Amino acid sequence: MADDKYAPPSDNKEKQANEPVRVEPVETKTDATDAKLPSYTPTTVKNTVTSTEKPSEVPATPATPMSDVTPPVKTAEAKRTEAETAASQTISATKTQTATVTKGKNSAIWILLLILALPVLCCVIFFCGTFIFAAMYSGDSDYSQEEVSYTPTPSEEDDDLDVTITPSITPTTTRIASPILRPTETPPSGFTWYSCPTISVWSLRPAGWYTYEEAKDGVFSCYITREQITATQQYQTGLSINVYTNVLSKYGQKASLHAKTVADNFENLGTVTGRTPVTDPDFSGYSLFISSNVGGTVVNQYIAVLGNDDANKLYLIAFESRENTWDTQWATYGKVMIPEIVLPLD
């Protein structure tokens, strides 16, 4: 018979009816040299009973070491399914990572292209604006009376020149004068009507001729010329209309009196002939022809200097050409254009 200490408690001994069963872990020390001990210590279940005798201890069934547990065997089909699932997850993660990287690279490329394109776009806009500005305002703005040529010998027909034809004025205004209506007369063959918008002056323009406007130091000028005015080239044949504003405050004279002063000054610039007073209800001044030497070249000009006291403005009108072409240019263009010039009254 087995040892009594392993026998279960006697059935005749009464147990406490509601005594709880406690499971307590037992700390044991494992000697590293003892290879027979399991990897962990089993627990002991103690049952406390009411008795005068020493309670017996019931040993717990020893636990099976983890190393002795045989894992479930996976079938070939389960292994294949597991491998396919893992491969599918790996491929999906790789595709997601690749798509994210590709998207990031594309965004970076577009941002880089945009950064590189901005300076190029700015340069294109700058050069286009410079080209347009140069095309609009090309020409030498330092046009002076001494550099320009002024006219010839008058004939009897020249006495009938009239430069003060002025039609009715419209209500709107421009920078220095109210615009005036386009002349109703049909222009001669080979000419069209042209308006200088800044100074509100109408004139005939020969076919193929150029126009140019400038403003400097309160003087507004309009040119209708056979040669195109550039930064390095002046014209040889053409009409210029120059308007001086605020004459009284700038020159200390009324416009009509200052017109006489300007006409007198031409006597010092060359040979003046045919000086004639211009009488008109709104303008007072003189017309004349002058032949002068400009840089070794003889230039002929027709000049009209007209002052408008009410508008406080002085008009200097000139048609010019080189002496060797003067007769033809004056007869073909100058004598046709000068009488048809239309000036504003304000």
Secondary structure in CASP SS format (residue, H / E / C, confidence):
PFRMAT SS
TARGET T0000
AUTHOR 0000-0000-0000
METHOD secondary structure of the structure
MODEL  1
M C 1.00
A C 1.00
D C 1.00
D H 1.00
K H 1.00
Y H 1.00
A C 1.00
P C 1.00
P C 1.00
S C 1.00
D C 1.00
N C 1.00
K C 1.00
E C 1.00
K C 1.00
Q C 1.00
A C 1.00
N C 1.00
E C 1.00
P C 1.00
V C 1.00
R E 1.00
V E 1.00
E E 1.00
P C 1.00
V C 1.00
E C 1.00
T C 1.00
K C 1.00
T C 1.00
D C 1.00
A C 1.00
T C 1.00
D C 1.00
A C 1.00
K C 1.00
L C 1.00
P C 1.00
S C 1.00
Y C 1.00
T C 1.00
P C 1.00
T C 1.00
T E 1.00
V E 1.00
K E 1.00
N C 1.00
T C 1.00
V C 1.00
T C 1.00
S C 1.00
T C 1.00
E C 1.00
K C 1.00
P C 1.00
S C 1.00
E C 1.00
V E 1.00
P C 1.00
A C 1.00
T C 1.00
P C 1.00
A C 1.00
T C 1.00
P C 1.00
M H 1.00
S H 1.00
D H 1.00
V C 1.00
T C 1.00
P C 1.00
P C 1.00
V C 1.00
K C 1.00
T C 1.00
A H 1.00
E H 1.00
A H 1.00
K H 1.00
R H 1.00
T H 1.00
E H 1.00
A H 1.00
E H 1.00
T H 1.00
A H 1.00
A H 1.00
S H 1.00
Q H 1.00
T H 1.00
I H 1.00
S H 1.00
A H 1.00
T H 1.00
K H 1.00
T H 1.00
Q H 1.00
T H 1.00
A H 1.00
T H 1.00
V H 1.00
T H 1.00
K H 1.00
G H 1.00
K H 1.00
N H 1.00
S H 1.00
A H 1.00
I H 1.00
W H 1.00
I H 1.00
L H 1.00
L H 1.00
L H 1.00
I H 1.00
L H 1.00
A H 1.00
L H 1.00
P H 1.00
V H 1.00
L H 1.00
C H 1.00
C H 1.00
V H 1.00
I H 1.00
F H 1.00
F H 1.00
C H 1.00
G H 1.00
T H 1.00
F H 1.00
I H 1.00
F H 1.00
A H 1.00
A H 1.00
M H 1.00
Y H 1.00
S C 1.00
G C 1.00
D C 1.00
S C 1.00
D C 1.00
Y C 1.00
S C 1.00
Q H 1.00
E H 1.00
E H 1.00
V C 1.00
S C 1.00
Y E 1.00
T C 1.00
P C 1.00
T C 1.00
P C 1.00
S C 1.00
E H 1.00
E H 1.00
D H 1.00
D H 1.00
D H 1.00
L C 1.00
D C 1.00
V C 1.00
T C 1.00
I E 1.00
T C 1.00
P C 1.00
S C 1.00
I E 1.00
T C 1.00
P C 1.00
T C 1.00
T C 1.00
T C 1.00
R C 1.00
I C 1.00
A C 1.00
S C 1.00
P C 1.00
I E 1.00
L C 1.00
R C 1.00
P C 1.00
T C 1.00
E C 1.00
T C 1.00
P C 1.00
P C 1.00
S C 1.00
G C 1.00
F E 1.00
T E 1.00
W E 1.00
Y E 1.00
S E 1.00
C E 1.00
P C 1.00
T C 1.00
I C 1.00
S C 1.00
V E 1.00
W E 1.00
S E 1.00
L E 1.00
R E 1.00
P E 1.00
A C 1.00
G C 1.00
W C 1.00
Y E 1.00
T E 1.00
Y E 1.00
E E 1.00
E E 1.00
A E 1.00
K E 1.00
D C 1.00
G C 1.00
V E 1.00
F E 1.00
S E 1.00
C E 1.00
Y E 1.00
I E 1.00
T E 1.00
R C 1.00
E C 1.00
Q C 1.00
I C 1.00
T C 1.00
A C 1.00
T C 1.00
Q C 1.00
Q C 1.00
Y C 1.00
Q C 1.00
T C 1.00
G E 1.00
L E 1.00
S E 1.00
I E 1.00
N E 1.00
V E 1.00
Y E 1.00
T E 1.00
N C 1.00
V H 1.00
L H 1.00
S H 1.00
K H 1.00
Y H 1.00
G C 1.00
Q C 1.00
K C 1.00
A H 1.00
S H 1.00
L H 1.00
H H 1.00
A H 1.00
K H 1.00
T H 1.00
V H 1.00
A H 1.00
D H 1.00
N H 1.00
F H 1.00
E H 1.00
N H 1.00
L C 1.00
G C 1.00
T E 1.00
V E 1.00
T E 1.00
G E 1.00
R E 1.00
T E 1.00
P E 1.00
V E 1.00
T E 1.00
D C 1.00
P C 1.00
D C 1.00
F C 1.00
S E 1.00
G E 1.00
Y E 1.00
S E 1.00
L E 1.00
F E 1.00
I E 1.00
S E 1.00
S E 1.00
N E 1.00
V E 1.00
G C 1.00
G C 1.00
T E 1.00
V E 1.00
V E 1.00
N E 1.00
Q E 1.00
Y E 1.00
I E 1.00
A E 1.00
V E 1.00
L E 1.00
G E 1.00
N E 1.00
D C 1.00
D C 1.00
A C 1.00
N C 1.00
K E 1.00
L E 1.00
Y E 1.00
L E 1.00
I E 1.00
A E 1.00
F E 1.00
E E 1.00
S E 1.00
R E 1.00
E H 1.00
N H 1.00
T H 1.00
W H 1.00
D H 1.00
T H 1.00
Q H 1.00
W H 1.00
A H 1.00
T H 1.00
Y H 1.00
G H 1.00
K H 1.00
V H 1.00
M H 1.00
I H 1.00
P H 1.00
E H 1.00
I C 1.00
V E 1.00
L C 1.00
P C 1.00
L C 1.00
D C 1.00
END
